[in-house]
Structures are given as C-alpha cells and as structure tokens.
Amino acid sequence: MRRRTLLATALASGLGTVAVTSTARAADPGPSVTLTGNATLDSQAIFFVSYDGLVNNNSFQKNGLFTYKGYQYAAWYTADRNAVVGRRVLGASTWSTVKVGHTLRYNDSHNVISMGVSKTDGRLHLNMDSHSDGFTYVKSVAGLLDNPSGLSWTASRFGAPQSTLDGLALTSQFTYPQFISTPEGRLQLSYRVGISGNGRNALAEYNGTSWTNLGEWTSSTGTYTSEHGSSTARNMYLHGIDYDKNGRLHSFFTWREQNGAVMCNSGGITNHDTGYVYSDDRGRTWRNNAGTVVGTTGGSDKVAVTDAGLVVDPLNPDHSLMNQESQFTDSAGLPHAIISYVPGRFGQCTTNYVTDRTTNGRVFHVRKNSSGTWQKTEIPVALNSSQRTKLILDKYDNAYAIFPFGRIAGASKSSGYTDWKLLYDGSGLNAFGEVVIDEMRVSQDGVLSFMYQEKSSGTTPSPLHVVDFRLPS
C-alpha cells in the first residue's frame, strides 16, 4: 500500500538578530524535575504479570490517578482483589480509601480501573474489570467531588456496581474504558467494541442526567497490504483521546492487523503506522491531518485503514511498534505523541516482540509544529523494556517522557525539542514498569505526579505508590 509521509526533515537551527528593548523578557526555563514526596497508597496491592504489565499500572488506564478541586484521587485493586478508591488533600501523605463493592475477576492486566468526573453534577465515575467482555460501572452521589471537605469519604457515597451505564448496555465485548470531560462539563466514555485485531472504537456521553451511546467511529474492515501479505480485519489502538484548551478533540493511533501474514516473522507484532485524527464537534465527526472528514460517529462512514491522510509517521509491521502509548497537547493546542519501536538500524525484521524491544527499542517524540509540519525526534535514552512511555508538557511547553521504571527525560521547547536528556533515573523507586500519570495535576499545579508499583515475583503483593515532582514554576 502506497503511503505519503508527512514527516518533515530535521529542523534546521538558525540564529537571527534580536532587537533589544528596555523590557526584555527573560527566557522561559527549560525542563527540570524536583522530587518532593512519595506516598504509599497500599503496602500490599495485588501483583501479577499479564501481557507484560500490571493491572494497577497500565498505560491505557486513563485517569487512574487525577486531581480535582484540591484533592487527588487514585483507584486500584488490593491484595484481596477489592476495587478501592482513595483520596487525599494535595500534599498530604495519608490517603482515605473506600471499597466500591467489586472484586477483580481474572488475573488479566487489561482489567484496569479508569475514573472520570462529570463536572455538571460533581460525580465520580468508575469503569473497570473488562477485556473483550462485560464491564463494571460505579458512580458516586452528586456533588461528592465538588464538596470533598464537607462530604465524608465512605462507601455510602457510592452506588451499587452495575453491568450497564445506568441501564444503557453498550456491548458484550468491551475493553479500554477512557473517560474524558468535554469543555461544557459533560463526560464521555471512549471504549473498544470487539477484540484485538478486529475491533472498533466508540463513544458514549453523560449529560448529568443520563447516558447516551453515540456509537462507533472506526472501522475494522478494508484491506491492508504489506510487502509480505494482506489483512482484511484490524483495530485502531488509541494513544489517547484528549480535548485541548480550545475544545478540539485529538487522537493519535496505530493499527493492529488480525492477519500475521503482514509480518516478516511470527514473533513480531502486527502494529503499523502512527496516525492522527481530530474532531471539532465533540467527537461527532472526525477529520484527518488535512482537515477532511474521514468518519462520522454512529454513521456509516467510519475512519478506516484505507482513508487518505491519516498516517503521520509510516512504519511497516516489522519493527514491533507499540500500541496505546501516549499523547499530550501544548498550550497552543498542537498535538504531541510518544511512540516506540525497534529502528531499522537494528535490523528490518523483529523476531521476538518482547526481547527485541527490550534490547533495541527506542522512543520517539512526534509533534505538529506551528506551521503544520510533523516532526520526529529520537529520545537518546534506551528503552530497556517492552513497555510504554508516557508524555506530558509543562506550562512552558517543555516535554517530559516518563519511561518504564519511573525514569524521566526532558526536552525544551526553545530547542525545538532536540535537547532530550535524562532528568531522573528512577533510583530508589524499584518500579516494575509502566506508570500512571495524573494529567490534571500537571496542568493545574505544575506537578508531575505518577502512580507506580514496586517489583515483586509471582503473585506476591507489593507496595503501590504516588510520587510527586515539582516542575518549573
């Protein structure tokens, strides 16, 4: 299949003359992190390794940790498999926890807990314990998050677990819940219908009174052909789904083919290409990079692998490209993403997905600049893991990549994101791998806060932590 790359060549640097005035502005600070605290959420959280990950710390666990109106919230499974939600006053070292009436069914790391806030009524929403099957949904009483100091943190504040969204049944093959708040304060739920290699992305929406299923917006059909073979079924894996400050909804993605014939070796993985779409009408219609409508949510025309203008970084399925990595938008509403794979300098055919990524995997920063050009920079920090890296930007638009094991690298906006370097090596954390980022706290308080779990073995429980780093003020 022919592809037109939209990536620009490396940004050429240049110096120009600057007029000096009496009100010259000091340069923005570059990236930095200062460790300010490390709190233990649970000294005995459930631990088992599945799909190379942990159920309490998976990249697609959007809002497994978040900050709202002066309190921070976290959700996880305890050693006895209970789903709990904790909260603390920002900066406090102690957390109050509540069991929400559900126990984890399977040792499957996909069955994460994701949380969301419906700002129209101040409720906390949780969706959990699903991997191509049914889900469990729990919501709090109205106003719980609007008045945290006035309302006690007890089980009575939460409703009974449900297998629907207040009576709205979505699908019997449900995975990857991600809650997102619209600019108006409604709450949307992104999820996948179907199975790996043959699934579709969909949206539901809560208006403060009831849920509505908006429908599917991606297609699993169409033919993709590589140099090795063809596939006629797939699913789009999202790197995220986020509103920027102007109300545009952004999503980077990669495709996962069902047919392994598209790969050079069966030990690899069928992920290919990094794509990008956006929506300016709250997820009702989707546009490609050029602004052309390529899909309608709930309609007959859905975003498909055969649509033009989707790919912003082409890559065939022979390099163990990671799915569901990370994305963020900067202060101008420009999209940034983290992707990772085994570059061609290490060979043109990965034969063992986990081993090859751990040995030769590299992380890349992909972004759209102010002129509309896509740029890509390799981060000079070895991945040393098969797992995912997270991305955030501070208020100065400096970028930070949070690697497996809690390592942090940063790059400055002023350099054009070419000066990536390691800022924190994760020493002392003993982190297992992926971390869960508090995206809201980064934006609100200038603090990088993430949840991680300590390494263990077998099914021996281990401590779960939230660690805080101050960013440039």
N, C-alpha and C positions, 0 to 999 in steps of 0.2 A: 504494500500500500504506500502510495507516494505521500510524503509529508513535506510541508514547507516550514522550516524552522523560523521561529520568531525571535530567537535569541540574537542579541547584538554581539559584536566582538567586544573584547575587553575595553573598558572605559579608559580613554587616553587622558592622562592628567596634564594640566597646564597651569601656568601662573599668569596672572594679569595684574595690571596696576590698579591700586585701590585709592580712591580719594580719601584723604584724612580730614576728619571733621572734629570739632570740639566735643562731640557727643558720641565718639566711637564706642561701639558695643563690644563688650568682652565676648570672646569666643565661647560657645557652648562647651561644657565639659564632655570629655569622652566617656566611654563605658567604664564602670567600676562597681564592685560589689563589696559590701562590708557585712560580715556575719554579725547579727545582732541577737539571735536567740534560736534555741532548738527545744521544742516542747514535745513530750511524749504523749501521743494520743491514746495508745493502747500498748501495754507491755507484752501482751500475748495475743496479737492479731493472727488470724488464720493465715497459714502459709502452705502453699503447694504450687509447683511449677507446672503450667499447662500452656501449650503453644508458646513456649519460651518466656512466658510472662506470669505475673501475679494478678489475682482478681482485685486486689486493693490498689494497684498502681499500673493502670494501662493507659496508653496514650489517648485512646478514644473515650476515656471516662471524663467527658466534658463536665466541668463544674462538680467534680468530686470534692473540690475544695473551692470556696468562694467567700468574698467579703461583701457585707451589705449593712449599711447604716450603723457602722461602728462595731459590728460583731463579725467573727469569722466562723464559718460552718464547714464541717467535714463529714463524710459518710464512709463507712467501711463495714466489713464483716469481722466479728470477733472469733476467737478460737472455738467457741461452741456454735459457730455458724449464724449467730444472730446479726441481722442488719441493724446498725445503730447510726444515729446522727448525733454529732457533738457540736457544741458552740462554745465560744469564749469571747470575752471582751478583747478587742485588739490590744496586743501587747501582753496580755495575761499569760501565765504559764499553765494554768489549770483549765480543764475543759469539763463541761457538764454534758452528760450523754443520756440518750433516750433510745430504748429499743422500740422499733416501729412495727413489731408483730410479724416479721417474716424471717425465715431461716433459709440460707443458701441450699439449693437442691443438689447441685453437682459440683465436682471439682473441675470446673471449667473457667479459665481466666477471662473468657468473654463476658461472663455474667456479672458485670460491674454494676455499681450504683451510680447513677447520674442524677444531679439535682437541678432545679430551676426555680426562679422567683417570678410569680405573676404580680407585677407592680400595681396592677389595677385593684387588687384586693389583699395584697400583702401575704399571700400564702407561699409556703414552701412545698414543692412538688418533688417526688422521687419516683424514678422508674428503674427497675432492677431485675436481675436474675433471668436473663434471656439470651439464647443463642439459637436462632432459627426455630424458635418455638414460642410459647406464650410468655408474657411478662407479668410482673407485679408492680402495681401503682399505688402509691400512698400520697395523700396530701394533708397539709395541716389545716387548722382553723384559719379563718380570715384574720388578717392583722397581726399574725404571730411575728412576722419579720419586721413589721412597721413599729412595733412597740416591744422590743426584746427585753428591756429593763422592767417593764410593767407586767408582762405575762410570763408565768412560770414555765420552765422547760421540763415538761412532764409528758408521759405517754398519752394523757387525756387530751392533749392538744393536737393529736393526730388521728385521722380517721382509720377505719379498718382497711387492711390490704385488699386490693381489687385486682381482677384479671382483665379489666377494661378501663377506659378513661371515663369514669362516671357513666358507664353504660355504653360508651362508644367502643365497639370491637374493631380493631384495626386489621390484624392478620394473624394467622396461626403460625407464621414463620417470621418472627420479629427479632431484630438484632440492632445493636448500636444506637441506643437512645441518646440524643443530644438535645438539651433544652437551650433555647435562645430567646431573649427578650426583644420584642420589637420596639422601635422608638416610641410608639404610643403606649407601651406598657403591657401589651398582650404577650402571651407566652406561646412559643411554637415548639413543637417536638419534631426533630428530624430522626428518621429511622430507616432501616432497610427491610424491604419485603423480599422473601426468598432466601436463597442460600449462597454461599461463596461460589463465585463463578457463574451464577445465574440469579441475579437479584436486581432490585430496583429501589432507588431512593424515593422517599415520600415525606410529606409534611402533614402535621395536624396542628390545630390552633385553638387556644383557650382565650376567651374574651372577658374573663372574670366571672362568668356565669356558667358557661358550658363549653364542651369541646366540639370541634368540627374537623372532620377528616378532609384536608384539602386535596389529597390524592398523590399519586406517583408523578415524578418529574424526570426520571431517567429510564432509558430503555435497556433491556438485556439482549436485544436481538440485533441482527446485522452481521456482516462478515468482516472479520479482521484477518489479514494475511501477512505473515512474516516471511522471511526467506526460507523458513523451514516447513511451514504448513499453515493451515487456516483454522479458525474457530468461529462458530456461529452463535455462541452464548457467552455471557460475561456479567460482571457487575462493576459499577463505579464505586471505588472506595474514596471517601472524602478525607482530605487532610484537615478539614474543619468546615464550619459554616458560621459566619460572623457578620454582624452589622457594623459598619463604620459610623463615625460621628455624623455623617450626612444622610444616613439611612439606607445606604447601598448594602446589599447582602452579597458577600463574597464566598466563593468556594473553589479551592484547588482540589485536584483529584488525580488518581491513577486508575487505569483499567486493569481488571483481573480476568483473564480468559479462562474459560472452562476446559478447553482442549489443550492438553500438554504438547500437542504436535507443533505448537508455535515456538517451542523452546529448542535450543540446541542440545539440552541434556535434561533428563527427567529429574535430576537432583536440584534443579533450579526452581524458579517460581515464575508464574505467567504474568506478573505485573509488567506493564509497559506504559511509557509516555506520562509526562506530567501535563495535565490540562487545567484550564481555568474557565469558570463561568461566573456571571453575576446577575443580580436581579434588582431592579429599581422599583418594584411594586410588591414588596413583601413576600417574595417567593412565588408569585403567581406566574410570571413568565421569566425565562432565563435567556441571557444573551452571551454570545461568545466574545472573545477579546476585541473584535472589531465593532461590537455593538449590535450585531444581527441577532434577532430572536431565533433560538435553536430549540426551544422546548416550552411547553405550557403545562403547568402543574394540574393534574387531573384531566388533561386533554389528550387527544390522540397523537399529537406531535410531541415526542419526548426527546431529551438530549441523548444522542446516540453516538456510537463509536464512528459512524460514517459521516457525521456532521463536520463541515469545514470550520476551520478557525478555532478549534478547541485546544490544540496542542501548543504549549508554550516552551516545552523542553522535550524534544523527541528522544526516545530511548527504546530499543527493542527488548524483548523479554529475556535476554541472555545475561543480564547483569544484576539479578537479584535486587531489583528496585523495591524499596519498602513502600507499603501502603499505610494510609492513615497516620501520616507523620505530623506536621504542624503548620499553622499559618497565623498571621497577625496583620493588622492594618496600621499604617503610620498616621501621624497627625494630619496629613493631607488626604487621608483616605486611600492611599496607594497600597496595594496588596503585596505581602511578602510571604515566602514559604520556605520551609526546610524540607529537603529531600535527601535520600541517601541510597547509594548503590555501590557496586564494585566497578571502578572506572576501567576503561579499555586498556590502560597501560599495564593492568594486571592480567590481561587476557580477555578474549572476546566470548568466553563461554564459562559461566559458573556451573560447577557440577555438584556442589553441596551448599545449599542456601545458607544454613547457619554457619558452617565452618568458613566459607568464603567471605561472608560479610564480616565475621569476627576478625579474620586475618587481614582482609584488604578493603573492607568497606570504608567509604569516605562520605562526609556530609557536605552538602552544598546549600548555599543561600541563593534563592531565586527571588527576584523582585521586579516590579514595574516602576520605572523611574518617571520623573515629571514630564518627560517628552513622550511617554507612552511606549518606550522601548523596554524590552525584557533583558535583564542582566543576570548573570550567574557567576558566583564566586565559590571556589572550593575553600572550605574551612580547614586550615592546616593543623587539625587535631585528629589523631587516629580514632576511629570509632571504637575498636576493640570490643565489639558487641554485635549481636544480630538485631538488637532492639532499636527503639525510636528515640529521636532527639526532639526537644520542644523549643519553641521560638517565642520570644517576647521583645517588645520595643519599649524603651523608657520615654519620658516626656520630651527628651531631646532627640528622639528617634534613633538613638543608639540601639543596636541589635544585640541580643543575647541568645546564645544557643545553649540549652541545658541538656547535656549529654547523659547517656546512661551512667549510673553510679554517682549522679549528682555533680558531675564536672560542669563548669560554666566557662564558656568562651564569649568574647565580646568584640564588636567592631563599631567604629564611629561612623555617623552619618557624614561627617566632614571629609572623611577619606573616600567616600563612595563605597563604603563597606568593604574596603580592600585590606584593612589592617587587623584582621581577626587574630586574636591571641587568647591563650588560656588565662582566665582570671582567678579560678578556684579549682583545685584538683580533686575535691571530694574527700580529702584526707579526714579520717575520723568518723565519717558517716557510716561506713560499712554497708552502703546501699546495695540492694540487689540489682537494680537495673533501671527501668523507666521510672519517671516521676510524674506527679500530677500537679499542674500549675494552678495557682489562684490568679486567673487572668484579671479579675475585677480589682484586686488589691494593687496590682501593678499600675493600673490606670488611675485609681483613686488616691493611693497613698504613697506611690513611689517606692514600693517594697516588693521584692521578689520573694514570694512565699511558695514553697512546694512541699508536697507530701511524699514521703518515701518509706520503704520498709527495709529493715535490715536483712542481710543474707541469713539463710538458715539451710537446713538439709531435710530432705524427705517431706514430712508433714508436721515438723516441729514448729509450733508458733514462734513468732519473733516480734520485736517492737516495731511499732508504726509511729512515725514522727512527722512534725511540721517544722521546717527550718526557714528562718527569715534572713534576708539580706537587704540592707539599705542600698538603694540606687542613688545616682547623683541627684542632688536637690537643686 
